[in-house]
Amino acid sequence: MPPAPASLRCRFTLAAPPGAALAAVHLAGDVDTALAALTSPGAAPVLPGDTRLRTLPGIDHALVCRWAPAAATITCHGGPATVARLLAALTAAGAHPHDHPLPPADDKPSPDPAPGLWPDPLHAHLFSALARCPSPLAIDLLLDQPRRWATHHAAAATSSTPPPLAPAHLLRRLLTEPVVATFGFANIGKSTLLNSLAGRAVALVNDEPGTTRDHVGAPLLLDGLAVRWIDTPGVLPSHTNADPLAAHAADLARAALAKADLVLLCRDAADPTPPPPLPPSVRPAAGVLRVALRCDRPAAAPAPDELPVSCLTAQGGLAVAAAVRAALVPDAALAHPGPWRFWTN
């Protein structure tokens, strides 16, 4: 590969929110030369409109999205060392930080950077969303938005009734982790369900009622959707509510339920006692899913409207994950062909 020129008519900027797993570096200008200096020798160029996985030797494996002839985004792991190597490689290739003055144009034709940093406001929002998106389910949908918006604007220009937009109030849960809370009597397996879905010990499990006296939270990935799962303290029999610890646990449960987008109302499938009622003030936006736990027990009798689960036999875990995702982000919302207004300003 020939050495990179000392200076390129290309700017770069970093989008890496604090704590983000991924970093996005946006390029504007002579994108072809900058990418050629970073990627493996012989790698095919990423053409405008394409998204390709590329190896950046000595840096990382990265997703390269080419939005336009003079605009691209490199998405890689967000660790400080990886980001530092990528920025150093771009600088060595002759690219400049976004606020750096560009060198004068020479007689070799090259695309000028787009006005500002991005080719248009839509791509600015898109770069930001890709950098902070916690749900893998959103990636393909986000990458298709430029095409969808172009189709939408073309249709709106020729029709008095523009085509409908995708339901943003549902799809926004792909970008901000919705809260899922479990609720039920003590010692029925709610904490075991959390541990099973997480694949690790997140919550304490014990045969003594009231082991979970504080709510336990954990980030989970369920059917491609990132959620914040809250395991609330189990409800104890009414005669024990005089216990200050039990009263405190009940207060914590109510506070956690008030924040929930979806509630899983749980009961022991072998116990005919119905689950405790939700506090009247709790009205989760995505509704309530009923779950019957411990379905491996001989006397288990899940109701038709309950999801049967046994963490002992691994029954029902995938069904719970799929049902949670579908309640929060329905299939119809994901399949909607219209564009998605995924930004807030």
C-alpha positions in Angstrom: 0.0 0.0 0.0 1.5 3.4 -0.9 2.2 5.7 2.0 -0.7 8.0 3.0 -0.4 11.7 2.1 0.8 14.0 4.8 -2.5 15.9 4.8 -6.0 15.0 3.6 -9.0 17.1 2.9 -10.9 15.0 5.5 -12.2 15.8 8.9 -13.1 13.3 11.7 -15.0 13.6 15.0 -15.7 11.2 17.8 -19.1 10.3 19.2 -18.7 8.2 22.3 -21.1 8.9 25.2 -19.7 8.1 28.7 -20.0 4.4 29.4 -21.0 3.5 25.8 -19.9 0.0 24.6 -19.4 1.4 21.1 -17.7 4.5 19.6 -18.5 6.1 16.3 -16.0 8.2 14.4 -17.5 10.2 11.6 -15.5 11.1 8.5 -16.3 13.9 6.1 -14.3 14.7 3.0 -11.8 12.4 1.2 -13.2 9.3 2.8 -11.8 6.9 0.3 -8.2 7.8 1.1 -8.7 7.8 4.8 -10.4 4.4 4.8 -7.8 2.9 2.5 -5.1 3.9 5.0 -6.9 2.2 7.9 -8.1 -1.1 6.4 -6.3 -4.3 5.5 -4.3 -4.3 2.2 -6.5 -5.6 -0.6 -9.8 -4.9 1.2 -12.5 -3.9 -1.2 -13.6 -0.2 -0.8 -16.8 0.5 1.0 -19.0 2.2 -1.7 -21.6 4.9 -1.0 -24.7 3.4 0.4 -22.9 0.3 1.7 -22.2 -1.0 5.3 -19.3 -3.4 5.6 -17.4 -5.1 8.4 -13.7 -4.4 8.1 -10.5 -5.3 9.9 -8.4 -2.3 10.9 -5.0 -3.8 11.6 -3.7 -3.0 15.0 -6.9 -1.3 16.0 -10.1 -3.4 16.0 -12.7 -5.0 13.8 -15.1 -2.2 12.8 -18.4 -1.5 11.0 -17.9 1.0 8.2 -21.1 2.8 7.0 -20.6 4.9 3.9 -23.5 7.3 3.8 -22.4 9.4 0.8 -19.3 9.9 -1.3 -17.9 12.3 1.2 -19.4 10.9 4.5 -18.8 7.7 6.4 -18.9 6.4 10.0 -16.5 3.9 11.6 -18.1 2.1 14.6 -15.8 0.1 16.9 -15.5 -0.9 20.5 -15.7 2.0 22.8 -12.8 1.2 25.1 -10.3 4.1 25.6 -7.3 2.2 24.1 -9.2 1.2 21.0 -10.5 4.7 20.4 -7.1 6.2 21.0 -5.5 3.8 18.4 -8.2 4.7 15.8 -7.8 8.4 16.2 -4.0 8.1 16.1 -4.3 6.1 12.9 -6.5 8.7 11.3 -4.2 11.5 12.3 -1.2 9.5 10.9 -3.1 9.1 7.6 -3.4 12.8 7.3 -7.0 13.4 8.5 -7.9 16.3 10.8 -10.1 16.8 13.8 -13.4 18.5 12.9 -12.3 21.9 14.2 -8.9 21.8 12.4 -8.5 24.0 9.3 -8.3 21.9 6.1 -5.2 22.2 3.8 -5.7 24.0 0.6 -7.0 22.1 -2.4 -4.4 20.8 -4.9 -4.9 19.9 -8.5 -6.0 16.4 -7.6 -9.8 16.3 -7.5 -11.2 15.1 -4.2 -14.6 15.5 -2.6 -15.0 18.4 -0.3 -16.4 17.8 3.2 -20.1 18.2 3.6 -21.2 21.5 5.2 -20.5 21.3 8.9 -19.7 17.7 9.9 -22.5 15.6 8.5 -24.2 15.5 5.1 -27.6 16.4 6.7 -29.3 16.6 10.1 -30.9 13.1 9.6 -27.4 11.5 9.5 -26.3 13.5 12.5 -29.2 12.0 14.5 -28.4 8.6 13.0 -24.8 8.7 14.1 -25.7 9.7 17.6 -28.4 6.9 17.9 -26.0 4.2 16.6 -23.3 5.2 19.1 -25.6 4.9 22.1 -28.1 2.3 21.0 -28.2 -0.6 23.6 -30.5 -3.0 21.6 -29.1 -5.0 18.7 -32.7 -5.2 17.4 -32.4 -1.5 16.4 -29.3 -1.6 14.3 -30.8 -2.7 10.9 -33.8 -0.5 11.5 -31.7 2.6 12.1 -29.4 1.9 9.1 -32.5 1.8 6.8 -33.8 5.1 7.9 -32.1 7.3 5.2 -33.8 5.2 2.5 -37.1 5.3 4.3 -37.1 9.0 4.8 -36.1 9.6 1.2 -39.0 7.4 0.1 -41.4 9.2 2.5 -40.4 12.7 1.3 -40.8 11.7 -2.3 -44.3 10.3 -1.6 -45.3 13.3 0.4 -44.3 15.6 -2.4 -46.8 14.0 -4.8 -49.7 13.3 -2.3 -51.8 15.4 -0.1 -51.8 12.5 2.4 -48.2 11.5 3.3 -47.7 7.9 4.3 -47.7 7.2 8.1 -44.6 7.2 10.2 -43.6 4.2 12.3 -44.8 4.4 15.9 -42.0 6.3 17.6 -43.5 5.9 21.1 -42.9 2.2 20.9 -39.7 2.1 18.9 -38.0 4.5 21.3 -37.7 1.6 23.7 -35.0 0.3 21.4 -32.9 3.3 22.3 -33.7 3.7 26.0 -33.9 0.6 28.1 -37.5 0.1 29.3 -38.0 -1.1 32.9 -39.5 -4.5 33.5 -40.5 -5.4 37.1 -41.6 -8.7 38.7 -44.3 -8.7 41.4 -45.7 -11.6 43.5 -45.7 -13.3 46.8 -42.4 -14.1 48.5 -40.5 -17.3 47.9 -42.1 -18.3 44.6 -39.0 -18.2 42.3 -38.9 -14.6 41.0 -35.2 -14.2 41.8 -34.5 -17.5 40.3 -36.2 -16.4 37.1 -34.0 -13.3 37.0 -30.8 -15.4 37.5 -31.9 -17.8 34.8 -32.5 -15.0 32.3 -29.3 -13.2 33.2 -27.2 -16.4 33.1 -25.5 -15.6 36.3 -26.3 -15.1 40.0 -27.8 -11.6 40.2 -30.3 -12.0 43.0 -30.1 -14.0 46.2 -32.1 -17.2 46.2 -33.2 -18.9 49.5 -36.1 -21.0 50.7 -36.8 -18.5 53.5 -39.6 -16.0 52.6 -38.5 -12.4 52.2 -34.9 -13.2 51.2 -35.1 -10.3 48.7 -35.8 -7.4 51.0 -34.6 -4.8 48.6 -35.3 -4.6 44.9 -32.5 -6.0 42.7 -31.9 -4.6 39.2 -30.0 -6.0 36.3 -29.6 -5.1 32.6 -30.8 -8.0 30.4 -31.0 -8.6 26.6 -34.3 -10.3 25.8 -35.0 -11.3 22.2 -32.7 -8.5 21.0 -34.2 -5.8 23.3 -32.1 -4.4 26.1 -34.2 -3.9 29.3 -33.7 -3.0 32.9 -35.1 -5.8 35.0 -36.2 -5.1 38.6 -36.8 -8.0 40.9 -39.1 -6.5 43.6 -39.3 -7.8 47.2 -41.9 -10.5 47.5 -45.2 -9.7 49.2 -45.5 -11.3 52.6 -48.7 -12.5 54.3 -50.6 -9.6 55.8 -50.0 -10.7 59.4 -46.3 -10.0 58.9 -46.7 -6.5 57.5 -46.2 -5.1 61.0 -42.5 -6.0 60.6 -40.7 -2.7 59.8 -38.4 -4.5 57.3 -41.5 -6.0 55.6 -43.1 -2.6 55.4 -39.9 -1.1 54.0 -39.8 -3.8 51.4 -43.4 -3.2 50.4 -42.6 0.5 50.0 -39.6 -0.3 47.8 -41.8 -2.6 45.6 -44.4 0.1 45.1 -41.7 2.6 44.1 -40.1 0.2 41.6 -43.5 -0.8 40.1 -44.3 2.9 39.6 -41.3 3.2 37.3 -42.1 0.0 35.3 -43.0 0.0 31.6 -44.1 -3.6 32.0 -45.0 -5.7 35.0 -44.7 -9.5 35.3 -47.3 -10.7 37.8 -45.9 -14.0 39.1 -47.3 -16.8 41.1 -46.3 -20.4 42.1 -48.0 -22.7 39.6 -48.5 -25.3 42.3 -50.3 -23.0 44.7 -53.9 -22.2 43.8 -53.7 -18.9 45.6 -54.0 -16.0 43.1 -51.2 -13.5 42.9 -51.4 -10.4 45.0 -53.2 -7.4 43.3 -51.1 -4.6 42.0 -51.3 -1.3 43.8 -54.2 0.7 42.2 -51.8 3.5 41.2 -49.6 1.1 39.1 -50.6 1.3 35.4 -47.6 0.2 33.3 -47.7 1.6 29.8 -47.0 -1.8 28.2 -49.4 -3.7 30.4 -49.1 -6.8 32.6 -47.8 -10.3 31.7 -48.9 -13.2 33.9 -46.3 -15.8 34.7 -46.7 -19.2 36.4 -43.4 -20.2 38.1 -42.1 -23.6 39.3 -44.1 -25.5 36.6 -41.9 -28.6 37.2 -43.7 -29.3 40.5 -46.2 -32.2 40.4 -49.2 -30.0 41.4 -48.4 -27.3 38.9 -51.5 -26.0 37.1 -50.7 -22.8 35.0 -53.7 -20.9 33.8 -54.3 -20.4 30.0 -53.4 -16.7 30.3 -50.1 -17.4 32.1 -46.6 -18.1 30.7 -45.5 -21.4 32.2 -41.9 -21.3 33.5 -39.6 -23.8 35.2 -36.1 -22.5 35.8 -35.2 -26.1 37.0 -35.9 -27.6 33.6 -35.2 -24.5 31.5 -38.9 -24.4 30.4 -40.3 -21.1 29.2 -37.3 -18.9 29.4 -37.2 -18.1 25.7 -41.0 -17.6 25.7 -40.7 -15.1 28.5 -38.0 -13.2 26.7 -40.1 -13.1 23.5 -43.3 -12.1 25.3 -41.5 -9.2 27.1 -40.0 -7.9 23.9 -43.3 -8.2 22.0 -45.2 -6.4 24.8 -42.7 -3.5 24.8 -41.9 -3.4 21.1 -44.6 -5.2 19.2 -43.9 -7.1 16.0 -46.2 -4.7 14.1 -44.0 -1.8 15.2 -40.8 -3.5 14.0 -42.4 -4.5 10.7 -43.8 -1.0 10.0 -42.5 0.1 6.6 -42.6 3.8 7.3 -39.7 6.0 8.6 -39.1 6.4 12.3 -38.6 9.8 13.9 -36.0 8.4 16.4 -34.7 11.8 17.6 -36.3 14.1 20.1 -35.3 17.6 19.2 
